[in-house]
Amino acid sequence: MAITRLLIANRGEVACRIIRTCHELGIRTVAVYSDADAAAQHVQLADEAVRIGPAPVTESYLNIEAIIAAAARTHTDAIHPGFGFLAENPAFARACAEAGLIFIGPSPEAIEAMGNKRAAKERLAQVGIPVIPGYGGRDQSDERFQAEAEQIGYPVMVKAADGGGGKGMRRVESADALAEALASARRESLAAFGSAELILEKALTRPRHIEFQIIGDTQGEIIHLGERECSVQRRHQKVIEETPSLALTPELRAAMGVAAIRVGQTIHYVNAGTVEFLLDSESQFYFLEMNTRLQVEHPITEMVTGIDLVAWQIAIAEGQRLPLRQEQIQWQGHAIEARLYAENPANQFLPTTGEVLLWQTAIGNGLRVDSGVQTGDTISIYYDPMLAKLIAHAADRPTAIRKLSRLIENSALLGVEHNLPYLQAVLTHPAHLAGTLHTDFLDEYFPAWQEKRERETVAVIAAALVWWQEQNQGYWRNNQNQPERVRLMVGMQEVEVWLRPPGRGRDHFSLTLSSEPTRVYTAVLNQDEGHFIQLTLDDHRQTIRLARKGDIGWVQIQANVVKLRRLGLMPEPKPPAGAGGSLRSPMPGVIREILVAVGQPVEAGQPLLKMEAMKMEHTIRAAASGTVTAIYYHCGDTVPADAQLVAVGSEQ
């Protein structure tokens, strides 16, 4: 059956990416959206769009009944689930079939076969696929896990049996940390996948994470499209992916490809899927899991093969044979991808929210940006914080990395905190350039990353000049030789900028900063009507992006971003006595667990409560030692950003 109208049961960048391929194929597209996404880019790109519910995912993007109703209302032929949400939900695949809709993905039986990690490992071990030693029994008691962990040997990995994407996953180094890891993983797994079942696995030392893209048709043919190296990850979520992997010899690549196809054959797999392995230092590989869907990182496979995976998915769902046989697949060059997240890498990667004041990126030969965000969007607490994927392709790895580095520099995201500077630091680190990768790479080389402040002075001067010009536009001064003051807050530091505007016979400002009182800068500012400004500082011209809303400004210089707040000319009021030690919510979220009581003494760093935001669980810890004097919320309460959660009185 030819598909003429397709509904995308997803949002963000994956929905936009699927819509673009559909339009190239002449297929009419239908988007679905929640109240939070009414003006989202995927809604605007689609030919039609249907509201499916309020912002929470359980009431919208996980609402099977609402999505099927939207398909019926728009006379849709097929549904593409994208990745995440319902992509690996067998009940959704069955609901599509029962409604007479083509599901762009595998059968419900194949999803179920790989959906539970315990059952999948048992099944594949029987056909000779190597699996990681571990425990996945039906006894889910803490006592049984403790006993099994002792037998396996620490460190161990706690994993959600029905999950993926790093959710419900914890690395445990010792017995005394296991109970907390089990409780936290159960909560996160239940919230994300509707199941609290866990498994244990032996934690391999410094393994590589290698996955193979497979795809099968309804005639029983299954091939692979090569590997992807996904070892650069944090919190078990991938950050940078590339293909091919430097770790694989031709012989090892062939053996892993055969194993990946064998996994697909074992469950009679149809459509696109990914078989994931861990590769140890002795070049022994172990089956990790199979994701029965399109992967976030699939564009790098597309770049080196020239294959549009979504187009192939649709053709297979229509009953067509695979367009190419295994021996016809060719790989050209090297591709690498970086994931752009709304998060603060300098603060434990906490997700961030806010209004996107500017989103701009570059295009060019060998460059690709899959994005679901646009200027004016609001990043909310309800969905995954990944906003875009930046991809580069070149003839070799060094050139691909260099092109991706430039793409990161030329991409501007202002208004929310994000990980672009972090991505740049990781990408250009000597160990990454050398290709010595493993799953603990970021923990080893970036254990407590802080952005370098080397361009902060430039950002302060640029913002001060722009704000000064705005407040003095059309204003005549009779004392032009007298310096004027602009007060800015950068992080926790207040900086005063004293500037002397251009006068007769001069074309530049003279500036002095309170942080550098003995140095005088000369600056020339050229600003267009958009967000770009040209700042020549001490004869060094630089292009800067700047966005402002009220008294908050964001300045980006290359990949570095500085957030500033303009202060009034009068001193700020001091906080009331005793305000120190009060804890505020770093983001909007839901309180999941309170770990302390009023009157309880706490130490610096001690966990106080757990919050869920952007589909992840976050621990709020005491900033200093003291005594809990108040707790302002209960379990299950929704809290806004910057809400005071707990008050901790200082020790006397």
N, C-alpha and C positions, 0 to 999 in steps of 0.2 A: 504493500500500500504506500503510495506517495504521500508524504507529509506536506501539507500546504499551510497549516496554521499550528504554531507551537507555543505552549505556555512555559515560562521559566519559573519554577517553584523555588526561587532564591532571590538574592538581592546583591547590591554592591558590584564589585568589579567582575565577579564571575557571571552575573546576569548580563552586564554590559558586553562582556566578551562573547557570550553565546548569541546575543542579539546580533552582533556584527556579522558573525558567520551566517546566521539565518538570513539576514538581508542579502548577503552575497549569493546565497543559494535560491533566493526568490521566495523564501518562506516568511509568511506573516507572523509577527511575534506578539505575544500577550505577556505583560508584566503583572506581577502581584505586588502589593505594597501594604505596609502597616501605616498607622497614623503618623509615625515618626518619619516615614519615607515618602510622604505624599509628593514632595517636590524633588525626589532623588533622581540621579542621572539615569538609572535604569528605567525609571518610569517615563522619563522624557524620550529615551531612545526607542522604546517599544512602540509598535503601531497602536496597541490598546493597553489599558491598564485597569486592574480591578482591585479595589480595597478589600482586604481580607481580615482586618481586625485592628485592635489596639497595638501599641508598641511592643509589649512583652511577647517573646517568641512563642510561648505556649498558647497565646491567643491569636497568633497571626501566622508566622512562617512555619510553625509546627502544627498548625490546625489543618489536619488532612481534609476534614469535611468542607472547610471553607475553600481550600484550594481546588478540590474536585468540583465544587459548585461554581467556582470562577471559570473552570475549563468548560463546564456544560453551558454556562451563560454565554461564552464567547465562541462556542462551536469549535473547540480546539480538537485537533487530531492526536496530538502527542504532548507529553510533559517531559521537560529536561530538569532534573533535580539539582544540577550544578554540583557543588561540594559543600559539606556541612548540612545542617538542618535535617532534611528528610532523605538525603542522598543514599544513605545506607540503612534505610528503614524498610524491612520486608513488608510490613503492613501497608505502607504507602504504595509500594510497587503492586501489591495485590489490589488495593483500592483503585489504582489506575486501570488495571486489567478488567476489574468488575464493572467499571464505568465505560468500558469500550475504548479506553485511551491507550496509546502506545507509550510505554515507559522507556525513556532513553537511558538504558542501563541494563544490568544483568537481571537474571530471574530472581524472584524472592527466595528460592531455594539456595542459590549461590550466595546471596547476601547473608542468609542465615548460617550457611556453612562456614563462612569466614568471620561472621559477626561476633561470635564468642571465641576469644583467644584460646581458652582452655580446650574447647572441642576442636578448633582448627589445628592446634599443635598435635593433638592426639591423632587426628585423621591423617595429617601429612607425615608424621613419623612412621606410620604404617606403610607408606609408599616410598620410604627411603629419603625423605627430605630432612636434612639435619636441623634439629631444634635446640634451643637454649635449655639447659637443665633448669627445672623449677617445680612449682607446685600449683595445681589448679583444681583441687578437689572440691567436693560439695560441702565439706565442713569448713565454714567460713568464720569460725570462732577465732578470737585473738590468740587463744592458747595454741590452737593448731598452727596458725601462722608463725607463732614464736618458735614452736618445735621444728617446723619445716625450714625456717630461716637458719636455725642453728645447724641443721643437717646440710643445707645447701652451702652455707658459709657466707659471711658478710664480706663486702656489701651486696645487698639485694635490691631488686627493683619491685616496687608495689605498683600494679597496673590494674586499671579497670578492665574487667573481662569483656565487656561489651563496648569498649570505647576506642578512641584514637585521638590523634592531634595533640597528644601530651596531656590531655585532661584526665584527672584521676590517676596520675602517675607520680610516684615519689621514689627517689633514690634514698636508701636507708643504709647508713654506715655502721650502726651498732644496735644492739638489742634494746637499749634504753630509749631509742628514738622510734621504735617500730609501732608502738601503740598509737602515738599521735599521728604517724603517717597513715596508718590504717583508717583511723577515724576521719581524717581530712580527705583521704582518697575516696572513701565511701560517700561522703557528702557531695563531693564534686562530681563523682560518677553518677550518683542518683539524679543530681540536678541536670547533668548534661545528657545522660543516656537512658534515664528511667530505670537503671539497675545499679545496685550497690555491690554486685559480685566482683571479687578481686582475684588476681592471681599473683604469684611470686615468681620471679626469675632471677637467676644468677646475674649479677652486674658484671659484665665483661670490662676488663681494664683497657681504656683508651681504644675502643673499637671504632671503626668507620661505619657510617650508616649509608648503605648502598641499596638503591631500589631499582627495579626493572619495570618499565612500562610494557604491559601486555595488552593485546586486543584480539578478540575472537569474533567469528561470525556465526550465523545460525546454521551453517553447513558443517560446523565442527572444526574449522581451521583456526588455529591460534598461533600468533607470532609475537615476537617481542621487538621493541623499537629502541633497545639499548638501555643503558643505565643512567642514573642520576646520583651524583654524590651529594648527600644531605647531612654531612657530619657537623657543619657549623650550625649549632642549635642552642637555644637556652630554654630552660624549663621544659625540655623535650619538645619544643616547637622549633621548626626549621627557620633559619634566618637567611642564609645564603645557600643556594644550590647551584650545581654546575654539571655539565656533561661535555666530554667523557670524564671519568674518574682517573686520576693519575695512578691510583693504587692497583688498577686491573691490568694484568698482562692479557694478551689475546686468548691464552688458554683459560685463564680464570674467568674472563668475560664470557667465553663460550660455555663454560660449565655452569655459571650462574644463570645465563640465559636459558639453558636447557632446564635447569631447576625451576625457574620462574614459569616457563611454559608447562612443565609438569604439574605445578600447583594449579594452573588454570584448567588443564585437562582433567585433573582429579575431580573437579566440581562442575565440569562441562560448562565452562565460563563463556559468556557471550558479552560483547561490548568491551569498553576500556576499563582497565583495572591496573593496580600497582602492587607488585610483590616486593616486600621490604625485607632486607637482610642486614645482619650485623656481620662485619668482617673483622676478625681479630688480627693481631700482629703476626700470626703464623700463616696468614692467608686462608684460614679456615672460615667458611661462611655458615651462618645459622639463619633459619627462617625466623623473622620477627613478627610479621603480621601481613595481611593483605587488605588493602583498601579497595573496596568494590565500587569504585567511582572514579571520576576525573579528579586529578590531583591539582593542588594549588600551583605546583611547580611544572606543570605540563608544558608551558611555553618554551622552555629550553629544549625539550625534545622536538617540538615543532620547528625550532630555529635550525637545528642541525640535520633534521630529516627532510624539511620542506613539506611536512604533512600537517594538514589541519585536522587535529584529533576530533574536534567537535563535528566537522563535516563527515568524518569517518563514522563517528558514533551514530549520526542521523542516518547515514546510508545503511549501516548494519541493522538499525532498528526498522528500516523499511524492507529488510529481507535480502539486501544485496550481499554479494560475496566481498571479502577483503579485496581492495584494489590491487594489492601487491603481495607477492609471496615473500617468505623470509629471506631468500637469497637475493631478492631485488631491493631490499632496504639498503640505503646508502647513507652514511653519516659524513657531514662536511663541517670541518672546523670545530670551534669550541663556543659554547654558550654558557652564560652565567646570569643568575637572577638574585635580586635582593628584595626582601619584603619590607615595605614601608608600613610601620605601625604607629598609631596614635598612642604613644607611651613615653614614659620618662626613664631612659636607661640609667640615669644617674640616681634614681630613687627606686631601686629594686624593680624597674620595668613596670611600674604601676601604670595602668591604662589612664589616658587623659581624655577629657571631653572639652567641648567649646565650639565656637563658631570658626569656620574656615574663612579667614579674611582674604587669603590668596592661595590659589593652587595653580602653578604653572610648571610645565615640564618641556623637555626638548624632544625633537624628532630628528631622525637622520638615518643614514644607511647602517643597517645592522643594529638599530635601536628599536626597542618596543616598550611601551608602557601600558599595562592593563590596569585601569583605574576605575573606581566607582565613586570618586569624590569630585566635587567641583566647588569653585568659589561661592561662598554663601551658605554652604551646607552646615548643619550642626551635627557634630559628633556626639552621640548619646551613649548612655550606659548599657543599652539593651543588646548590642551586637558586638561581634568580634572586632577588636581594634585594628585589624589589618585593613589598610585603605587602598594600597596599590602595590604592583609588582614592577620593578624596574629591571629590564632585561637587555643584555648586550650579546652580540654574536660577532665573531671574527675568525680569521684563519687559524689563530693559535690562542692559547690561554693568556699569555701576557698582554696581548693586544685587546682581548675581550675584557680583561680586568681593567685595563686603562680606559677603555671606552665606557665601561660601567661607572668608573670613578668620575669621569667627566659628566655622565648623565646625572649622577647624584648631585654634583656641584650645580648643574643647570636646572635642577628641579627645586622649586620653592613651595614650601608649605608653611604658611604663617597664620597664626591665630590659635593653634594648639601645639602642645609639646609633642615631639616625634623623635624617631630614631635615625634620621638621615645622618647627623654627625657621627653617630655610633657606627652605622653601616660603613661610612667612609673610613673610619679608624680601623675597623676589622678588615675591610677589603684590602687596605694598603699595608697591613702589618707584615713585617718580614716573614713570619712563620706562615701566614696565609699565602703570600706570594710564592713561598717555597713549596706549598702544597702539602705540608706536614699536618694533615687534618685528622681529627678524631672527635668523638662526641663530647669530650670534656675540653675542647679547644677554647671556648669562651671562658669557662671557669679558670683555665690555666693562664690565659693571657689577658683577660679582661675581668678580673674578679671583683673590682670595685671601680668601674670606669667613671671618670669625670671628664666632661668636655674641657678642652684646653681654652684658656681665656685670653689667648694671644691676640685675638681680633676684637676684644671687648672695647678697647679704647676707641677703635675706629667706629664701632657701632654707637657708642655713646656720643661721639662728636657728630655723626650723621643725624642721629635722632634730635640732638640739641639744636642743630642748625635748622632742620625742617620745622620743629615746633616753634623756634624763635621767629622764623619767617612767617609762619601762620599767624602768630599773635601780633606781629608787627606789620602785617600787610596794610598798606595805605596809611601807616602811622608816621607822622613827621616828628623828628626828634631835634631839639636844639642843642643837645649835648652829645654829638655823635662820637666824640673822642672818649667818652666815659664807657667803660666796659659794663655789660649787662650780664645777669645771672640766670641760668636755667638749672633747676634742681631735678635730678633724676634718681630713681631707686633701681639698682641693678642687683637682683637677688636680695640679699640682706644688707647691701652696702649702699649708702647714699653718696652720690657724686654731684658736686657743684661744678658747672661749666661756666666759666667767665669768658665772654666773647666780646670782641670789639669789631663791629660791622665794618665792611669796606667804606672807606671815606674818599675824600677827594684825592685823586692820584693813586688809589689802590683798587685792586680787583679781588682781594682776598680778605677773609676773616682772620683775626688773630685770636687764639683760644688758649686758655689755661684750665687744667682740671685740678680739683681739690685733691685727687689721689696722686697727682704728679705736679705739685705746686711750683716746681722750679723749671718746668719745661713749657715752652711756648710753641704751639702748633700754628701753621698757616694752612688755611683750607679754602678751596673754591668748590662751590656746590652748584651743580646743574641738575634740575629736576624736571622730568617730563610730566605729562598729565596722568600717567599711570603709577605703577609701584616701583619703577626703576629710577635710581638716581646715580649720577656720576659724581664721585667725591675725589678731589685731588688733595691729598693730605701730604704736606711737605714734599711736593712735586711727584707724588706717587698716586697715579689715577687708578681708581677701583670702581667697579660696577656693583651697586648694592641694591637689594630689594628691601622695601620697607612698607609695612602695613600698619594702620593705626585704627583704634576704635576708642573714642574718648581719651582718657589719659593713659591707655595702655598701648605700647608700641612694640612691634616685632621687627627686628633687623636681621637680614640674612646676608652673609658675606661668604661666597663659595658654599661649602656645606655647613658652615657654622651659623647658629641662630642665637640671638641674644634678645631676651624679653626685658623691657624697661617699663617703668611707670613714671609719668611726669608728676612731680610734686608741686604744690603751691609755693609761693615765695615765703610764706610764713611756716614756722616749724610745725611738724605733725604732732598731734596730741599723743602723750605717752600712754601705754596700756595701763589699766588699773593694777595696783599692787596685788600680788597673788595670782596673776593670770598665767604666770609661767607654769609649765607642766601640764596644761590642759591640752588634750588631744582632739584634733579635728579630722574630719573625714577628708582624705586626699582626693576623693572622687565621689560621685553619687553611687549608691549601691544598696544592698540589702544586708542587714545584720544576720549572720548565720549562727554564731556562737559567742557567748560572753564567758570569759575565762577567769574573771576576778570578781570580787565583791567589794562593796563599800567598806572602808576600814581596813582593807588588806594592804600590807606593805608590799611593794613591788621593786624590783631591781631594773636598772637601765637595760633595755633590750628584751625584757620579759613580755611574752605575748599577753595582750589584754582582751582582744576580741578578734573575730574573723568576719570578714565582709565578702560578699560575692558581687562582682562587677564585671561586665563584659565577658561573661561566661567563665570567669576564673575566680578562684578563692584567694583572698589576700589577708595576711595577718597584720594587725595593727599592734605595734609594740611600744612599750614605754620609752620615751626619749631620755628620761632621767629617773634616778631612784626617788622614792617617796611613798606616800600613802594615798590610796584611792579614796577620794572624798565625794565623788558623785559619778553615777552612770546614767546617761540621759536617754538611752533607747533600750528596747527589748528585742529578743530574737524575733526575726520576721519583719521588723520595722524597715521601711525604706527611708534612707537618709539622703539629703542633698549634699552636694559638694560643700566643703568647708564647714559642715555642721559640727558642733562640739559634741564629741562622743563620750569622753571620760575626762574627769578632772583629777589630776594627781598633785597633791600638795607636797611641796619640797620638804625634805628632812631637815629638822632643826639641829 
